[in-house]
Structures are given as structure tokens and as C-alpha cells.
Amino acid sequence: MGLSVPHLLVVLAIVVLVFGTKRLKSVGSDLGDAIKGFRNAVKEGEEITAIAAVEGEQLAAEVIADQEKHKR
């Protein structure tokens, strides 16, 4: 019961008639900008997570070294 290609073309034609090509172009570019922004935010989040993991490992190593010094 899915939509076939001719049905999708009719729906697309109606959307173009109702909204016009200029408005659809601006909506498309806005959507593209939003997707780019989301990808950049995810990339920055992954970088921050990686940096935090490295700093956490360094801090853990320092704490272990301090504990070993105090045991002696």
C-alpha cells in the first residue's frame, strides 16, 4: 500500500503549485544548513569527548601515582 513513483510525482507537482519554487528552494537550503549545523555539533561533541577521555586518563594516572607515593 506504499506510494508509487507516479503518486509521488503528483504529490510533488501539487506541492510546487501550492508553495512555488522559490519558497521550496529556501526551505531546502534552510534544511541543508540545519543538517550541516547538526553534523558540526556532533563532530565537536565527539572531539570534546575524546579530549575529556585523555584528560581523565592523565588525571587517573596522577592520582594512582600520588597514592603509591603516600603508601611508602
HELIX and SHEET records of a PDB file:
HELIX    1   1 VAL A    5  PHE A   19  1                                  15    
HELIX    2   2 THR A   21  LYS A   71  1                                  51    
END                                                                             
